[in-house]
Amino acid sequence: MAPLTATTASEVLHALETARAARGVSKAELARRSHVRAQTVRRLLTDKSPNPTLTNVLDMLRPLGLGLGLVEVRKDSVRSHADDVHAWLSFYGAPLYGSTTVAPQDVPRVESVLVEGLKVSREDATVARALPLAFWKNRGRLALKLLRDEAERWNQSRTLGFFLDLTAQLSGETAFKREAARLHSRVPLKTTQFFQPTTRRERQLAELKTPEVARRWGFRMNMGLDSFASMFEKGAR
């Protein structure tokens, strides 16, 4: 197998899966040889948004006669994860635009993309403004339990609750309101600044601008409800 430069976990696992198939090794046999649970092997080699541990990757590579190496890559060839999240959210209807394009088959399931969006939203106000529209546009396909489990896995339950509550307020979607209420009793609500990092001036403005729905979830933010509403109303037409 020729040397391969991969910059994401998905690319590494795709190369691993290609090598496994080329060698005629079944997933069950790879699990046996690598001492990784068969269920884990199947999930990592078939999931569109895998989250492998380095140990699992190395354990699965070794029986195939492969290993990992570090190589220097050109800066202009590396796409940031935030760029990918923007592109994925745009695919699902969020009003986010940029130079990154993705093929439909490379886009993770919507629940995973929304949780990635939750993480990025704490540092990117544009993503934060766009998320309610992404939630609303995908209301018919969302598996709320899967979304909740995914958010909990990544310690995003409170952020998820806030955006569900916010989306319900902007759209009137009662299913989101019920799900937000379910989460509200399960997450700590110690007051914290939503956007990170932040300046002293932004913290002062946040005291004046924070929407009530954000305060209910223990967040302060230098962004009023009107900022969310204007983007939602334009995109929901």
C-alpha positions in Angstrom: 0.0 0.0 0.0 1.4 3.4 -1.0 2.0 5.9 1.8 -1.1 8.0 2.4 -1.4 11.5 3.9 -4.6 11.7 6.0 -5.6 14.8 8.1 -8.8 13.5 9.6 -10.0 10.4 11.5 -12.4 9.6 8.7 -9.6 9.6 6.2 -7.5 7.3 8.4 -10.4 4.9 8.9 -11.3 4.9 5.2 -7.7 3.9 4.3 -7.8 1.2 7.0 -11.1 -0.1 5.6 -9.6 -0.1 2.0 -6.6 -2.1 3.2 -8.8 -4.5 5.1 -10.9 -5.2 2.1 -7.9 -5.5 -0.2 -6.3 -8.1 2.1 -9.6 -10.1 2.3 -9.8 -9.8 6.0 -13.4 -9.7 7.4 -14.4 -7.2 10.0 -15.0 -10.1 12.5 -11.5 -11.5 11.8 -9.9 -8.0 12.2 -11.7 -7.7 15.5 -10.3 -11.1 16.6 -6.8 -10.3 15.6 -6.7 -6.8 17.0 -8.6 -7.6 20.2 -11.0 -4.7 19.6 -14.7 -5.5 20.1 -16.4 -6.6 16.9 -19.1 -4.0 17.5 -16.5 -1.2 17.7 -14.7 -2.4 14.6 -18.0 -2.4 12.6 -19.0 1.0 13.9 -15.6 2.7 13.2 -15.4 1.2 9.7 -18.9 2.1 8.6 -20.0 5.2 10.6 -19.9 8.5 8.6 -18.7 10.3 11.7 -16.4 8.0 13.6 -14.7 9.0 16.8 -11.9 6.4 17.3 -9.3 6.3 20.0 -5.7 6.3 18.9 -5.3 2.9 20.6 -8.2 1.4 18.6 -6.7 2.6 15.3 -3.3 1.3 16.1 -4.7 -2.0 17.3 -6.6 -2.5 14.0 -3.7 -1.4 11.8 -1.2 -3.8 13.3 -2.8 -7.0 12.1 -2.9 -5.6 8.6 0.8 -4.9 8.6 0.3 -1.1 8.8 1.2 1.7 11.1 0.9 5.5 11.4 3.5 8.0 10.5 3.8 11.7 10.8 4.5 13.8 7.7 4.5 17.5 7.1 1.6 18.8 5.0 1.2 22.1 3.1 -0.7 24.6 5.1 -3.0 25.4 2.1 -4.0 21.7 1.9 -5.3 21.4 5.4 -9.0 22.3 5.9 -10.0 23.2 9.4 -12.6 21.3 11.2 -14.6 24.5 11.6 -14.7 24.8 7.8 -16.1 21.2 7.6 -18.8 22.0 10.2 -19.8 25.1 8.2 -20.1 23.1 5.1 -22.1 20.3 6.8 -24.5 22.8 8.4 -25.0 24.5 5.1 -25.8 21.1 3.5 -28.6 20.8 6.1 -30.0 24.2 5.4 -28.1 26.6 7.7 -27.4 30.0 6.0 -23.6 29.6 6.1 -21.5 30.1 3.1 -17.8 29.6 2.3 -15.3 28.1 0.0 -15.5 24.5 1.4 -17.7 22.1 -0.5 -18.7 18.6 0.5 -20.1 15.6 -1.3 -23.4 14.4 0.1 -22.0 11.0 0.9 -19.3 12.6 3.0 -21.7 14.5 5.3 -22.3 12.9 8.7 -25.8 12.3 9.9 -27.7 15.4 10.9 -27.6 14.7 14.7 -23.8 14.5 14.6 -23.5 17.7 12.5 -25.8 19.7 14.9 -23.7 18.6 17.9 -20.6 19.6 16.1 -22.3 22.9 15.4 -23.0 23.3 19.2 -19.3 23.0 19.9 -18.3 25.5 17.2 -21.1 27.9 18.2 -19.3 28.8 21.4 -16.5 30.4 19.4 -18.4 31.5 16.2 -21.3 33.9 16.5 -22.4 33.3 12.9 -22.8 29.6 13.6 -24.7 30.4 16.8 -27.1 32.6 14.8 -27.6 29.9 12.1 -28.2 26.9 14.4 -31.9 27.6 15.2 -32.7 27.5 11.5 -30.7 24.3 11.0 -32.7 22.7 13.9 -36.0 23.9 12.5 -35.4 22.9 8.9 -34.5 19.4 10.0 -37.3 19.0 12.5 -38.9 16.2 10.4 -35.8 14.0 10.2 -34.3 14.5 13.7 -34.0 11.6 16.0 -34.3 13.6 19.3 -33.1 10.8 21.5 -30.0 10.2 19.3 -29.4 14.0 19.3 -29.7 14.1 23.1 -27.3 11.1 23.5 -24.8 12.6 21.1 -24.8 15.9 22.9 -24.4 14.2 26.3 -21.5 12.2 24.9 -19.7 15.5 24.0 -20.7 17.4 27.1 -23.1 19.6 25.1 -26.4 18.9 26.8 -26.8 22.5 28.2 -25.9 24.1 24.9 -28.3 21.7 23.1 -31.1 22.6 25.6 -30.5 26.3 25.0 -30.7 26.0 21.2 -33.8 23.7 21.4 -35.5 26.2 23.7 -34.4 29.1 21.5 -35.6 27.4 18.3 -38.9 26.6 19.9 -39.4 30.3 20.8 -38.5 31.4 17.3 -40.6 28.8 15.5 -43.3 27.6 17.9 -42.1 24.0 17.5 -43.5 22.2 20.5 -41.4 19.1 20.2 -38.3 21.2 20.7 -39.9 22.9 23.7 -40.7 19.5 25.3 -37.2 18.2 24.7 -35.6 21.4 26.1 -37.8 21.0 29.3 -36.6 17.4 29.7 -32.9 18.6 29.5 -33.4 21.6 31.8 -33.8 19.4 34.9 -30.7 17.4 34.1 -27.9 19.9 33.4 -26.0 22.3 35.8 -26.9 25.9 35.2 -24.0 27.8 36.8 -23.9 31.1 35.0 -21.1 31.3 32.4 -20.2 33.3 29.3 -21.5 31.7 26.2 -18.9 32.9 23.7 -15.3 31.9 24.4 -12.9 33.6 24.6 -14.4 37.0 25.5 -13.2 40.5 26.4 -14.1 42.5 29.5 -16.1 44.9 27.3 -18.1 41.9 25.8 -18.9 40.6 29.3 -20.2 44.0 30.3 -22.4 44.2 27.1 -23.6 40.7 27.8 -25.2 41.8 31.0 -27.4 44.1 28.9 -28.0 42.0 25.8 -28.5 38.4 27.0 -31.9 37.1 25.9 -34.1 35.7 28.6 -34.0 32.2 27.0 -30.2 32.2 27.4 -30.4 33.3 31.0 -32.7 30.3 31.7 -29.8 28.1 30.7 -27.2 30.0 32.7 -25.6 31.7 29.7 -24.6 35.3 29.2 -23.9 36.5 25.7 -23.3 39.8 23.8 -26.0 39.0 21.3 -29.7 39.9 21.7 -32.7 37.9 20.7 -33.2 40.1 17.6 -29.9 38.9 16.1 -31.2 35.3 16.2 -34.7 36.3 15.1 -33.6 38.2 12.0 -31.6 35.4 10.6 -34.3 32.9 11.4 -37.1 34.9 9.8 -35.1 35.4 6.6 -34.2 31.8 6.3 -37.6 30.4 7.2 -39.5 32.2 4.5 
